[in-house]
Amino acid sequence: MSAKIRVGVLGARGRMGAEVVKAVNNSTDLELVAELDLGDSLDQLLSTKAQVVVDFTTPDSVMKNLEFL
């Protein structure tokens, strides 16, 4: 069995972000390692070793998030 892909979700408490969190949790080959929202430190993505990040934040936040990633 192969290792699960480690996923972080930005905007996890919003409507769409919450759906992504559910989808990742229901997947057999993905592992949710970070659920972040406004005010949370992006450093958690590093400490949890997220391999993939799904961003469902606002347009104002996306560029800062991309620069960090």
Distance bins in CASP14 RR format, pairs under 12 A and 6 or more apart:
PFRMAT RR
TARGET T0000
AUTHOR 0000-0000-0000
RMODE 2
METHOD distances of the structure
MODEL  1
1 28 0 0 0 0 1 0 0 0 0 0 0
1 29 0 0 0 0 1 0 0 0 0 0 0
2 28 0 0 0 0 0 1 0 0 0 0 0
2 29 1 0 0 1 0 0 0 0 0 0 0
2 30 0 0 0 0 0 1 0 0 0 0 0
2 31 0 0 0 0 0 1 0 0 0 0 0
3 29 0 0 0 0 1 0 0 0 0 0 0
3 30 0 0 0 0 0 1 0 0 0 0 0
3 31 0 0 0 0 1 0 0 0 0 0 0
3 49 0 0 0 0 0 1 0 0 0 0 0
3 51 0 0 0 0 1 0 0 0 0 0 0
4 24 0 0 0 0 1 0 0 0 0 0 0
4 25 0 0 0 0 0 1 0 0 0 0 0
4 27 0 0 0 0 1 0 0 0 0 0 0
4 28 0 0 0 0 1 0 0 0 0 0 0
4 29 1 0 1 0 0 0 0 0 0 0 0
4 30 1 0 1 0 0 0 0 0 0 0 0
4 31 1 0 1 0 0 0 0 0 0 0 0
4 32 0 0 0 0 1 0 0 0 0 0 0
4 33 0 0 0 0 1 0 0 0 0 0 0
4 49 0 0 0 0 0 1 0 0 0 0 0
4 50 0 0 0 0 0 1 0 0 0 0 0
4 51 0 0 0 0 1 0 0 0 0 0 0
4 52 0 0 0 0 0 1 0 0 0 0 0
5 24 0 0 0 0 1 0 0 0 0 0 0
5 27 0 0 0 0 1 0 0 0 0 0 0
5 28 0 0 0 0 0 1 0 0 0 0 0
5 29 1 0 0 1 0 0 0 0 0 0 0
5 30 1 0 1 0 0 0 0 0 0 0 0
5 31 1 0 0 1 0 0 0 0 0 0 0
5 32 0 0 0 0 0 1 0 0 0 0 0
5 33 0 0 0 0 1 0 0 0 0 0 0
5 49 0 0 0 0 0 1 0 0 0 0 0
5 50 0 0 0 0 1 0 0 0 0 0 0
5 51 1 0 1 0 0 0 0 0 0 0 0
5 52 1 0 1 0 0 0 0 0 0 0 0
5 53 0 0 0 0 0 1 0 0 0 0 0
5 54 0 0 0 0 0 1 0 0 0 0 0
6 24 0 0 0 0 1 0 0 0 0 0 0
6 27 0 0 0 0 0 1 0 0 0 0 0
6 29 0 0 0 0 0 1 0 0 0 0 0
6 30 0 0 0 0 1 0 0 0 0 0 0
6 31 1 0 1 0 0 0 0 0 0 0 0
6 32 0 0 0 0 1 0 0 0 0 0 0
6 33 1 0 1 0 0 0 0 0 0 0 0
6 34 0 0 0 0 1 0 0 0 0 0 0
6 44 0 0 0 0 0 1 0 0 0 0 0
6 45 0 0 0 0 1 0 0 0 0 0 0
6 46 0 0 0 0 0 1 0 0 0 0 0
6 47 0 0 0 0 0 1 0 0 0 0 0
6 48 1 0 0 1 0 0 0 0 0 0 0
6 49 1 0 1 0 0 0 0 0 0 0 0
6 50 1 0 1 0 0 0 0 0 0 0 0
6 51 1 0 1 0 0 0 0 0 0 0 0
6 52 1 0 0 1 0 0 0 0 0 0 0
6 53 0 0 0 0 1 0 0 0 0 0 0
6 54 0 0 0 0 0 1 0 0 0 0 0
7 17 0 0 0 0 0 1 0 0 0 0 0
7 20 0 0 0 0 1 0 0 0 0 0 0
7 21 0 0 0 0 1 0 0 0 0 0 0
7 23 0 0 0 0 1 0 0 0 0 0 0
7 24 1 0 1 0 0 0 0 0 0 0 0
7 25 0 0 0 0 1 0 0 0 0 0 0
7 27 0 0 0 0 1 0 0 0 0 0 0
7 29 0 0 0 0 0 1 0 0 0 0 0
7 30 1 0 1 0 0 0 0 0 0 0 0
7 31 1 0 0 1 0 0 0 0 0 0 0
7 32 1 0 1 0 0 0 0 0 0 0 0
7 33 1 0 0 1 0 0 0 0 0 0 0
7 34 1 0 0 1 0 0 0 0 0 0 0
7 35 0 0 0 0 1 0 0 0 0 0 0
7 36 0 0 0 0 0 1 0 0 0 0 0
7 45 0 0 0 0 0 1 0 0 0 0 0
7 48 0 0 0 0 1 0 0 0 0 0 0
7 49 0 0 0 0 0 1 0 0 0 0 0
7 50 1 0 0 1 0 0 0 0 0 0 0
7 51 1 0 0 1 0 0 0 0 0 0 0
7 52 1 0 1 0 0 0 0 0 0 0 0
7 53 1 0 0 1 0 0 0 0 0 0 0
7 54 1 0 0 1 0 0 0 0 0 0 0
7 55 0 0 0 0 0 1 0 0 0 0 0
8 17 0 0 0 0 0 1 0 0 0 0 0
8 20 0 0 0 0 1 0 0 0 0 0 0
8 21 0 0 0 0 1 0 0 0 0 0 0
8 24 1 0 0 1 0 0 0 0 0 0 0
8 25 0 0 0 0 0 1 0 0 0 0 0
8 30 0 0 0 0 1 0 0 0 0 0 0
8 31 0 0 0 0 1 0 0 0 0 0 0
8 32 1 0 0 1 0 0 0 0 0 0 0
8 33 1 0 1 0 0 0 0 0 0 0 0
8 34 1 0 1 0 0 0 0 0 0 0 0
8 35 1 0 0 1 0 0 0 0 0 0 0
8 36 1 0 0 1 0 0 0 0 0 0 0
8 37 0 0 0 0 0 1 0 0 0 0 0
8 40 0 0 0 0 0 1 0 0 0 0 0
8 42 0 0 0 0 0 1 0 0 0 0 0
8 44 0 0 0 0 1 0 0 0 0 0 0
8 45 1 0 0 1 0 0 0 0 0 0 0
8 46 0 0 0 0 0 1 0 0 0 0 0
8 47 0 0 0 0 0 1 0 0 0 0 0
8 48 1 0 0 1 0 0 0 0 0 0 0
8 49 0 0 0 0 0 1 0 0 0 0 0
8 50 1 0 1 0 0 0 0 0 0 0 0
8 51 0 0 0 0 1 0 0 0 0 0 0
8 52 1 0 0 1 0 0 0 0 0 0 0
8 53 1 0 1 0 0 0 0 0 0 0 0
8 54 1 0 0 1 0 0 0 0 0 0 0
8 55 0 0 0 0 1 0 0 0 0 0 0
8 56 0 0 0 0 0 1 0 0 0 0 0
8 65 0 0 0 0 0 1 0 0 0 0 0
8 69 0 0 0 0 0 1 0 0 0 0 0
9 16 0 0 0 0 1 0 0 0 0 0 0
9 17 1 0 1 0 0 0 0 0 0 0 0
9 18 0 0 0 0 1 0 0 0 0 0 0
9 19 0 0 0 0 1 0 0 0 0 0 0
9 20 1 0 1 0 0 0 0 0 0 0 0
9 21 1 0 1 0 0 0 0 0 0 0 0
9 22 0 0 0 0 0 1 0 0 0 0 0
9 23 0 0 0 0 1 0 0 0 0 0 0
9 24 1 0 0 1 0 0 0 0 0 0 0
9 25 0 0 0 0 0 1 0 0 0 0 0
9 30 0 0 0 0 0 1 0 0 0 0 0
9 31 0 0 0 0 0 1 0 0 0 0 0
9 32 1 0 0 1 0 0 0 0 0 0 0
9 33 0 0 0 0 1 0 0 0 0 0 0
9 34 1 0 0 1 0 0 0 0 0 0 0
9 35 1 0 1 0 0 0 0 0 0 0 0
9 36 1 0 0 1 0 0 0 0 0 0 0
9 37 0 0 0 0 1 0 0 0 0 0 0
9 40 0 0 0 0 0 1 0 0 0 0 0
9 44 0 0 0 0 0 1 0 0 0 0 0
9 45 0 0 0 0 1 0 0 0 0 0 0
9 48 0 0 0 0 0 1 0 0 0 0 0
9 50 0 0 0 0 1 0 0 0 0 0 0
9 52 0 0 0 0 1 0 0 0 0 0 0
9 53 1 0 0 1 0 0 0 0 0 0 0
9 54 1 0 1 0 0 0 0 0 0 0 0
9 55 0 0 0 0 1 0 0 0 0 0 0
9 56 1 0 0 1 0 0 0 0 0 0 0
9 57 0 0 0 0 1 0 0 0 0 0 0
9 65 0 0 0 0 0 1 0 0 0 0 0
10 16 0 0 0 0 0 1 0 0 0 0 0
10 17 0 0 0 0 1 0 0 0 0 0 0
10 20 0 0 0 0 1 0 0 0 0 0 0
10 21 0 0 0 0 0 1 0 0 0 0 0
10 34 0 0 0 0 1 0 0 0 0 0 0
10 35 0 0 0 0 1 0 0 0 0 0 0
10 36 1 0 1 0 0 0 0 0 0 0 0
10 37 1 0 0 1 0 0 0 0 0 0 0
10 38 0 0 0 0 1 0 0 0 0 0 0
10 39 0 0 0 0 0 1 0 0 0 0 0
10 40 0 0 0 0 1 0 0 0 0 0 0
10 41 0 0 0 0 0 1 0 0 0 0 0
10 42 1 0 0 1 0 0 0 0 0 0 0
10 44 0 0 0 0 0 1 0 0 0 0 0
10 45 0 0 0 0 1 0 0 0 0 0 0
10 50 0 0 0 0 0 1 0 0 0 0 0
10 52 0 0 0 0 0 1 0 0 0 0 0
10 53 1 0 0 1 0 0 0 0 0 0 0
10 54 1 0 0 1 0 0 0 0 0 0 0
10 55 1 0 1 0 0 0 0 0 0 0 0
10 56 1 0 0 1 0 0 0 0 0 0 0
10 57 1 0 1 0 0 0 0 0 0 0 0
10 58 0 0 0 0 0 1 0 0 0 0 0
10 61 1 0 0 1 0 0 0 0 0 0 0
10 62 0 0 0 0 1 0 0 0 0 0 0
10 64 0 0 0 0 0 1 0 0 0 0 0
10 65 1 0 1 0 0 0 0 0 0 0 0
10 66 0 0 0 0 0 1 0 0 0 0 0
10 68 0 0 0 0 1 0 0 0 0 0 0
10 69 0 0 0 0 1 0 0 0 0 0 0
11 17 1 0 1 0 0 0 0 0 0 0 0
11 18 0 0 0 0 1 0 0 0 0 0 0
11 19 0 0 0 0 0 1 0 0 0 0 0
11 20 0 0 0 0 1 0 0 0 0 0 0
11 21 0 0 0 0 1 0 0 0 0 0 0
11 34 0 0 0 0 0 1 0 0 0 0 0
11 35 0 0 0 0 1 0 0 0 0 0 0
11 36 1 0 0 1 0 0 0 0 0 0 0
11 37 1 0 1 0 0 0 0 0 0 0 0
11 38 1 0 0 1 0 0 0 0 0 0 0
11 39 0 0 0 0 0 1 0 0 0 0 0
11 40 0 0 0 0 1 0 0 0 0 0 0
11 42 0 0 0 0 0 1 0 0 0 0 0
11 53 0 0 0 0 0 1 0 0 0 0 0
11 54 0 0 0 0 1 0 0 0 0 0 0
11 55 1 0 0 1 0 0 0 0 0 0 0
11 56 1 0 1 0 0 0 0 0 0 0 0
11 57 1 0 1 0 0 0 0 0 0 0 0
11 58 0 0 0 0 1 0 0 0 0 0 0
11 61 0 0 0 0 1 0 0 0 0 0 0
11 62 0 0 0 0 0 1 0 0 0 0 0
11 65 0 0 0 0 1 0 0 0 0 0 0
12 18 1 0 0 1 0 0 0 0 0 0 0
12 19 0 0 0 0 0 1 0 0 0 0 0
12 20 1 0 0 1 0 0 0 0 0 0 0
12 21 1 0 1 0 0 0 0 0 0 0 0
12 22 0 0 0 0 0 1 0 0 0 0 0
12 23 0 0 0 0 0 1 0 0 0 0 0
12 24 0 0 0 0 1 0 0 0 0 0 0
12 25 0 0 0 0 0 1 0 0 0 0 0
12 32 0 0 0 0 1 0 0 0 0 0 0
12 33 0 0 0 0 0 1 0 0 0 0 0
12 34 0 0 0 0 1 0 0 0 0 0 0
12 35 1 1 0 0 0 0 0 0 0 0 0
12 36 1 0 1 0 0 0 0 0 0 0 0
12 37 1 0 1 0 0 0 0 0 0 0 0
12 38 0 0 0 0 0 1 0 0 0 0 0
12 39 0 0 0 0 0 1 0 0 0 0 0
12 40 0 0 0 0 1 0 0 0 0 0 0
12 44 0 0 0 0 0 1 0 0 0 0 0
12 45 0 0 0 0 0 1 0 0 0 0 0
12 53 0 0 0 0 0 1 0 0 0 0 0
12 54 0 0 0 0 1 0 0 0 0 0 0
12 55 0 0 0 0 0 1 0 0 0 0 0
12 56 1 0 0 1 0 0 0 0 0 0 0
12 57 0 0 0 0 1 0 0 0 0 0 0
13 19 0 0 0 0 0 1 0 0 0 0 0
13 20 0 0 0 0 0 1 0 0 0 0 0
13 21 0 0 0 0 1 0 0 0 0 0 0
13 35 1 0 0 1 0 0 0 0 0 0 0
13 36 0 0 0 0 1 0 0 0 0 0 0
13 37 1 0 1 0 0 0 0 0 0 0 0
13 38 1 0 0 1 0 0 0 0 0 0 0
13 39 0 0 0 0 0 1 0 0 0 0 0
13 40 0 0 0 0 1 0 0 0 0 0 0
13 56 0 0 0 0 1 0 0 0 0 0 0
13 57 0 0 0 0 0 1 0 0 0 0 0
14 20 0 0 0 0 1 0 0 0 0 0 0
14 21 0 0 0 0 1 0 0 0 0 0 0
14 22 0 0 0 0 0 1 0 0 0 0 0
14 35 0 0 0 0 0 1 0 0 0 0 0
14 36 0 0 0 0 0 1 0 0 0 0 0
14 37 1 0 0 1 0 0 0 0 0 0 0
14 38 0 0 0 0 1 0 0 0 0 0 0
14 55 0 0 0 0 0 1 0 0 0 0 0
14 56 1 0 0 1 0 0 0 0 0 0 0
14 57 0 0 0 0 1 0 0 0 0 0 0
14 58 0 0 0 0 0 1 0 0 0 0 0
15 21 0 0 0 0 0 1 0 0 0 0 0
15 22 0 0 0 0 0 1 0 0 0 0 0
15 37 0 0 0 0 0 1 0 0 0 0 0
15 56 0 0 0 0 1 0 0 0 0 0 0
16 22 0 0 0 0 0 1 0 0 0 0 0
16 23 0 0 0 0 0 1 0 0 0 0 0
16 54 0 0 0 0 1 0 0 0 0 0 0
16 55 0 0 0 0 0 1 0 0 0 0 0
16 56 1 0 1 0 0 0 0 0 0 0 0
16 57 0 0 0 0 1 0 0 0 0 0 0
16 58 0 0 0 0 0 1 0 0 0 0 0
17 23 0 0 0 0 1 0 0 0 0 0 0
17 24 0 0 0 0 1 0 0 0 0 0 0
17 25 0 0 0 0 0 1 0 0 0 0 0
17 32 0 0 0 0 0 1 0 0 0 0 0
17 35 0 0 0 0 1 0 0 0 0 0 0
17 36 0 0 0 0 0 1 0 0 0 0 0
17 37 0 0 0 0 1 0 0 0 0 0 0
17 53 0 0 0 0 0 1 0 0 0 0 0
17 54 1 0 0 1 0 0 0 0 0 0 0
17 55 0 0 0 0 1 0 0 0 0 0 0
17 56 1 0 1 0 0 0 0 0 0 0 0
17 57 0 0 0 0 1 0 0 0 0 0 0
17 58 0 0 0 0 0 1 0 0 0 0 0
18 24 0 0 0 0 0 1 0 0 0 0 0
18 25 0 0 0 0 0 1 0 0 0 0 0
18 32 0 0 0 0 0 1 0 0 0 0 0
18 35 0 0 0 0 1 0 0 0 0 0 0
18 37 0 0 0 0 1 0 0 0 0 0 0
18 54 0 0 0 0 0 1 0 0 0 0 0
18 56 0 0 0 0 1 0 0 0 0 0 0
19 25 0 0 0 0 0 1 0 0 0 0 0
19 26 0 0 0 0 0 1 0 0 0 0 0
19 54 0 0 0 0 0 1 0 0 0 0 0
19 56 0 0 0 0 1 0 0 0 0 0 0
20 26 0 0 0 0 0 1 0 0 0 0 0
20 27 0 0 0 0 0 1 0 0 0 0 0
20 30 0 0 0 0 0 1 0 0 0 0 0
20 32 0 0 0 0 1 0 0 0 0 0 0
20 34 0 0 0 0 0 1 0 0 0 0 0
20 35 0 0 0 0 1 0 0 0 0 0 0
20 36 0 0 0 0 0 1 0 0 0 0 0
20 52 0 0 0 0 0 1 0 0 0 0 0
20 53 0 0 0 0 0 1 0 0 0 0 0
20 54 1 0 1 0 0 0 0 0 0 0 0
20 55 0 0 0 0 1 0 0 0 0 0 0
20 56 1 0 0 1 0 0 0 0 0 0 0
20 57 0 0 0 0 0 1 0 0 0 0 0
21 27 0 0 0 0 0 1 0 0 0 0 0
21 30 0 0 0 0 0 1 0 0 0 0 0
21 32 1 0 0 1 0 0 0 0 0 0 0
21 33 0 0 0 0 0 1 0 0 0 0 0
21 34 0 0 0 0 0 1 0 0 0 0 0
21 35 1 0 1 0 0 0 0 0 0 0 0
21 36 0 0 0 0 0 1 0 0 0 0 0
21 37 0 0 0 0 0 1 0 0 0 0 0
21 54 0 0 0 0 1 0 0 0 0 0 0
21 56 0 0 0 0 1 0 0 0 0 0 0
22 30 0 0 0 0 0 1 0 0 0 0 0
22 32 0 0 0 0 1 0 0 0 0 0 0
22 35 0 0 0 0 0 1 0 0 0 0 0
23 29 0 0 0 0 0 1 0 0 0 0 0
23 30 0 0 0 0 1 0 0 0 0 0 0
23 32 0 0 0 0 1 0 0 0 0 0 0
23 54 0 0 0 0 1 0 0 0 0 0 0
23 56 0 0 0 0 0 1 0 0 0 0 0
24 30 1 0 1 0 0 0 0 0 0 0 0
24 31 1 0 0 1 0 0 0 0 0 0 0
24 32 1 0 1 0 0 0 0 0 0 0 0
24 33 0 0 0 0 1 0 0 0 0 0 0
24 34 0 0 0 0 0 1 0 0 0 0 0
24 35 0 0 0 0 1 0 0 0 0 0 0
24 50 0 0 0 0 0 1 0 0 0 0 0
24 52 0 0 0 0 1 0 0 0 0 0 0
24 53 0 0 0 0 0 1 0 0 0 0 0
24 54 1 0 0 1 0 0 0 0 0 0 0
24 56 0 0 0 0 0 1 0 0 0 0 0
25 31 0 0 0 0 1 0 0 0 0 0 0
25 32 1 0 1 0 0 0 0 0 0 0 0
25 33 0 0 0 0 0 1 0 0 0 0 0
25 35 0 0 0 0 1 0 0 0 0 0 0
26 32 0 0 0 0 0 1 0 0 0 0 0
27 52 0 0 0 0 0 1 0 0 0 0 0
29 51 0 0 0 0 0 1 0 0 0 0 0
29 52 0 0 0 0 0 1 0 0 0 0 0
30 50 0 0 0 0 0 1 0 0 0 0 0
30 51 0 0 0 0 1 0 0 0 0 0 0
30 52 0 0 0 0 1 0 0 0 0 0 0
30 54 0 0 0 0 0 1 0 0 0 0 0
31 48 0 0 0 0 1 0 0 0 0 0 0
31 49 0 0 0 0 0 1 0 0 0 0 0
31 50 0 0 0 0 1 0 0 0 0 0 0
31 51 0 0 0 0 1 0 0 0 0 0 0
31 52 0 0 0 0 0 1 0 0 0 0 0
32 48 0 0 0 0 1 0 0 0 0 0 0
32 50 0 0 0 0 1 0 0 0 0 0 0
32 51 0 0 0 0 0 1 0 0 0 0 0
32 52 0 0 0 0 0 1 0 0 0 0 0
32 53 0 0 0 0 0 1 0 0 0 0 0
32 54 0 0 0 0 0 1 0 0 0 0 0
33 44 0 0 0 0 1 0 0 0 0 0 0
33 45 0 0 0 0 1 0 0 0 0 0 0
33 46 0 0 0 0 0 1 0 0 0 0 0
33 47 0 0 0 0 1 0 0 0 0 0 0
33 48 1 1 0 0 0 0 0 0 0 0 0
33 49 1 0 0 1 0 0 0 0 0 0 0
33 50 1 0 1 0 0 0 0 0 0 0 0
33 51 0 0 0 0 1 0 0 0 0 0 0
33 52 0 0 0 0 1 0 0 0 0 0 0
33 53 0 0 0 0 1 0 0 0 0 0 0
33 54 0 0 0 0 0 1 0 0 0 0 0
34 40 0 0 0 0 1 0 0 0 0 0 0
34 41 0 0 0 0 1 0 0 0 0 0 0
34 42 0 0 0 0 1 0 0 0 0 0 0
34 43 0 0 0 0 1 0 0 0 0 0 0
34 44 1 0 1 0 0 0 0 0 0 0 0
34 45 1 0 1 0 0 0 0 0 0 0 0
34 46 0 0 0 0 1 0 0 0 0 0 0
34 47 0 0 0 0 1 0 0 0 0 0 0
34 48 1 0 1 0 0 0 0 0 0 0 0
34 49 0 0 0 0 1 0 0 0 0 0 0
34 50 1 0 1 0 0 0 0 0 0 0 0
34 51 0 0 0 0 0 1 0 0 0 0 0
34 52 0 0 0 0 0 1 0 0 0 0 0
34 53 0 0 0 0 1 0 0 0 0 0 0
34 54 0 0 0 0 0 1 0 0 0 0 0
34 55 0 0 0 0 0 1 0 0 0 0 0
35 44 0 0 0 0 1 0 0 0 0 0 0
35 45 0 0 0 0 0 1 0 0 0 0 0
35 48 0 0 0 0 0 1 0 0 0 0 0
35 50 0 0 0 0 0 1 0 0 0 0 0
35 53 0 0 0 0 0 1 0 0 0 0 0
35 54 0 0 0 0 0 1 0 0 0 0 0
35 56 0 0 0 0 0 1 0 0 0 0 0
36 42 1 0 0 1 0 0 0 0 0 0 0
36 43 0 0 0 0 1 0 0 0 0 0 0
36 44 1 0 0 1 0 0 0 0 0 0 0
36 45 1 0 0 1 0 0 0 0 0 0 0
36 46 0 0 0 0 0 1 0 0 0 0 0
36 47 0 0 0 0 0 1 0 0 0 0 0
36 48 0 0 0 0 1 0 0 0 0 0 0
36 50 0 0 0 0 1 0 0 0 0 0 0
36 53 0 0 0 0 1 0 0 0 0 0 0
36 54 0 0 0 0 0 1 0 0 0 0 0
36 55 0 0 0 0 1 0 0 0 0 0 0
36 56 0 0 0 0 0 1 0 0 0 0 0
36 57 0 0 0 0 1 0 0 0 0 0 0
36 61 0 0 0 0 0 1 0 0 0 0 0
36 65 0 0 0 0 1 0 0 0 0 0 0
36 68 0 0 0 0 0 1 0 0 0 0 0
36 69 0 0 0 0 0 1 0 0 0 0 0
37 44 0 0 0 0 0 1 0 0 0 0 0
37 55 0 0 0 0 0 1 0 0 0 0 0
37 56 0 0 0 0 1 0 0 0 0 0 0
37 57 0 0 0 0 1 0 0 0 0 0 0
37 58 0 0 0 0 0 1 0 0 0 0 0
37 61 0 0 0 0 0 1 0 0 0 0 0
37 65 0 0 0 0 0 1 0 0 0 0 0
38 56 0 0 0 0 0 1 0 0 0 0 0
38 57 1 0 0 1 0 0 0 0 0 0 0
38 58 0 0 0 0 1 0 0 0 0 0 0
38 60 0 0 0 0 0 1 0 0 0 0 0
38 61 1 0 0 1 0 0 0 0 0 0 0
38 64 0 0 0 0 0 1 0 0 0 0 0
38 65 0 0 0 0 0 1 0 0 0 0 0
39 57 0 0 0 0 0 1 0 0 0 0 0
39 61 0 0 0 0 0 1 0 0 0 0 0
39 64 0 0 0 0 0 1 0 0 0 0 0
40 47 0 0 0 0 0 1 0 0 0 0 0
40 48 0 0 0 0 0 1 0 0 0 0 0
40 57 0 0 0 0 0 1 0 0 0 0 0
40 61 0 0 0 0 0 1 0 0 0 0 0
40 65 0 0 0 0 0 1 0 0 0 0 0
41 47 0 0 0 0 1 0 0 0 0 0 0
41 48 0 0 0 0 0 1 0 0 0 0 0
41 68 0 0 0 0 0 1 0 0 0 0 0
42 48 0 0 0 0 0 1 0 0 0 0 0
42 50 0 0 0 0 0 1 0 0 0 0 0
42 53 0 0 0 0 1 0 0 0 0 0 0
42 55 0 0 0 0 0 1 0 0 0 0 0
42 57 0 0 0 0 0 1 0 0 0 0 0
42 61 0 0 0 0 0 1 0 0 0 0 0
42 64 0 0 0 0 1 0 0 0 0 0 0
42 65 1 0 0 1 0 0 0 0 0 0 0
42 66 0 0 0 0 0 1 0 0 0 0 0
42 67 0 0 0 0 1 0 0 0 0 0 0
42 68 1 0 1 0 0 0 0 0 0 0 0
42 69 0 0 0 0 1 0 0 0 0 0 0
43 49 0 0 0 0 0 1 0 0 0 0 0
43 50 0 0 0 0 0 1 0 0 0 0 0
43 68 0 0 0 0 1 0 0 0 0 0 0
43 69 0 0 0 0 0 1 0 0 0 0 0
44 50 0 0 0 0 1 0 0 0 0 0 0
44 53 0 0 0 0 0 1 0 0 0 0 0
44 68 0 0 0 0 0 1 0 0 0 0 0
45 51 0 0 0 0 1 0 0 0 0 0 0
45 52 0 0 0 0 0 1 0 0 0 0 0
45 53 1 0 0 1 0 0 0 0 0 0 0
45 54 0 0 0 0 0 1 0 0 0 0 0
45 55 0 0 0 0 0 1 0 0 0 0 0
45 65 0 0 0 0 1 0 0 0 0 0 0
45 68 1 0 0 1 0 0 0 0 0 0 0
45 69 1 0 0 1 0 0 0 0 0 0 0
46 53 0 0 0 0 0 1 0 0 0 0 0
46 68 0 0 0 0 1 0 0 0 0 0 0
46 69 0 0 0 0 1 0 0 0 0 0 0
50 68 0 0 0 0 0 1 0 0 0 0 0
50 69 0 0 0 0 1 0 0 0 0 0 0
51 69 0 0 0 0 0 1 0 0 0 0 0
52 69 0 0 0 0 0 1 0 0 0 0 0
53 62 0 0 0 0 0 1 0 0 0 0 0
53 65 1 0 0 1 0 0 0 0 0 0 0
53 66 0 0 0 0 1 0 0 0 0 0 0
53 68 0 0 0 0 1 0 0 0 0 0 0
53 69 1 0 1 0 0 0 0 0 0 0 0
54 62 0 0 0 0 0 1 0 0 0 0 0
54 65 0 0 0 0 0 1 0 0 0 0 0
54 69 0 0 0 0 0 1 0 0 0 0 0
55 61 1 0 0 1 0 0 0 0 0 0 0
55 62 1 0 0 1 0 0 0 0 0 0 0
55 63 0 0 0 0 0 1 0 0 0 0 0
55 64 0 0 0 0 0 1 0 0 0 0 0
55 65 1 0 1 0 0 0 0 0 0 0 0
55 66 1 0 0 1 0 0 0 0 0 0 0
55 68 0 0 0 0 0 1 0 0 0 0 0
55 69 0 0 0 0 1 0 0 0 0 0 0
56 62 0 0 0 0 1 0 0 0 0 0 0
56 65 0 0 0 0 0 1 0 0 0 0 0
57 63 0 0 0 0 0 1 0 0 0 0 0
57 64 0 0 0 0 1 0 0 0 0 0 0
57 65 1 0 0 1 0 0 0 0 0 0 0
57 66 0 0 0 0 0 1 0 0 0 0 0
57 68 0 0 0 0 0 1 0 0 0 0 0
58 64 0 0 0 0 0 1 0 0 0 0 0
58 65 0 0 0 0 0 1 0 0 0 0 0
59 65 0 0 0 0 0 1 0 0 0 0 0
59 66 0 0 0 0 0 1 0 0 0 0 0
61 67 0 0 0 0 0 1 0 0 0 0 0
61 68 0 0 0 0 0 1 0 0 0 0 0
62 68 0 0 0 0 0 1 0 0 0 0 0
62 69 0 0 0 0 0 1 0 0 0 0 0
63 69 0 0 0 0 0 1 0 0 0 0 0
END
